[in-house]
Amino acid sequence: MSDFMTKKYDVLAIDFETATNNNYSACSVAVALIKNLEIIDSHYWLIQPPHNRYSAANTAVHGLSSSDTRDALQFPDIWPELQTLIRSSAFVSAHNAQFDMSVLHEVLHYYQLPIEDFSYFDSINYSTKACAGERIPSGLKERCQRFNIIIEEHHNAFSDALACGKLIIAATKEKNKASSLEYLNAYSTVTSKKFSELKASKFFKKPSTSTANFNRVDLNQINAIQENSQLSHPDFSEKSFVFTGEFKKAKDELMQAVVERGGIIKSAVSGKTDYVVEGVQDLSIVGADGFSSKQRKARELIAKGSSLTLLTEKQLEELL
C-alpha cells in the first residue's frame, strides 16, 4: 500500500453498538487510532438512532437506552469527524468486521450520505494467525484474554474499540512484525478488503437463532424442576430476567414488556437472577439433555436453594 507511510494513522480500530437489530440503528461508535504499534488517540460518540427507538434485547447487551441518547447527535452530525479519521487511516479494522462494516454501510445508506472506499481487515482473522493452533475462541473477550488485554467494559463501544486496537498491536508484535502492513503482506490468510465490495447485512441476526430448520425441544414437555403455581402478577421492579431459546412472540417484545413492568434484562444467569424465561432450544447447539448452558446454570442454582423461578413463554405472558 503506497500511502501507508503518508497516512496520519496506520490503523483505525472501530466498534459500533446498535439500538435494534436493524444495522442502521447505530447508537454509539468509538475508534482507537494506531501509529507505530501504539494507540495515540481515541474518540467516542453517543448517537441518537432513528426515532430514538431501542429494543430491550440490544439494551440488555450494551446498557444504552433512549434516555442516554435523547439529546445526542444523529449520525450525520458526527460523520464528518469520523469520516476525516477514516480518510486519515491506512486501514480500518473491527472485531467481526462484517457487522461493524455493515452498520457503517447501512447507516450511511439510511441517511443518504456518500459512501467512500477504504481498506479494512477483520481482527478475528488477524489475531488468529498470531495464536494459530491454540483453538482460542474468536470472541473479542477470549482473544484479549489470550494476549493479557483487559477489556474494561465489554460491549461498551469505547472499551471494545480500544481492546480491538490493543489486540491488533499484540498480534503484530507476537509475530515480530513492524507494522500491520508488514503483517498483512506476510500472511496470505490475513487479507484486507475494500469497503466498496462489502456485501452488507441489513440486520444483525445470529445464525443459531433461526427456527426454520432445526430439531426442537419443547420445554412444556419437560418436567419442571420448580412449580410456579404460586405466581400471580408479581412485582417485577428491580427483578432480573434472563431469556434463553426461541419464542413464538418476538423475543425483544417480551423483553420490552418485562422492562415496562420494572424488570431488568440480563444476558447471563447468576446468583442474582430472579427469573429465567425458557423458550424452544436448538438441539444442534444444546447438550444431550436438551438444555442450554443458561438452563443448566439455573437448575444448578435452584438445586442449591436459590429462589430463582423458571418460566415458560406462556407463564410469562400470563404474568404480564
Number of C-alpha atoms within 10 A of each C-alpha: 9 7 9 16 12 11 15 15 24 25 33 29 32 29 31 26 27 26 29 21 17 16 26 25 27 25 29 24 25 23 30 28 26 27 20 13 20 14 19 11 13 17 17 17 19 22 26 24 24 17 9 19 16 21 18 25 22 18 22 17 17 17 15 20 19 18 10 14 18 15 12 19 15 19 27 14 11 15 13 11 12 18 11 10 17 23 18 17 24 25 25 28 27 26 27 17 19 15 21 24 26 22 26 22 24 22 22 18 13 14 13 10 13 9 13 12 12 16 18 22 25 23 24 22 16 24 27 19 17 18 16 9 8 9 8 14 12 16 12 22 17 13 22 20 14 16 16 12 17 14 20 12 12 16 18 20 25 26 20 28 30 27 27 31 27 24 26 28 23 20 22 23 16 14 13 12 16 13 20 24 18 12 20 17 14 13 11 8 12 18 16 18 14 12 20 13 8 12 11 18 18 16 16 14 13 7 7 13 11 11 15 6 7 13 12 14 18 14 17 13 7 9 8 13 11 14 11 13 7 7 13 11 10 10 11 19 13 13 17 22 25 23 26 20 20 19 18 9 10 9 19 19 13 20 23 19 16 23 19 14 16 15 20 22 25 18 14 15 23 15 12 12 21 21 22 24 22 26 21 22 24 23 16 12 13 15 12 9 9 20 22 20 15 20 21 15 16 25 21 12 17 17 12 9 9 15 15 21 19 23 22 20 21 15 16 19 13 11 15 15
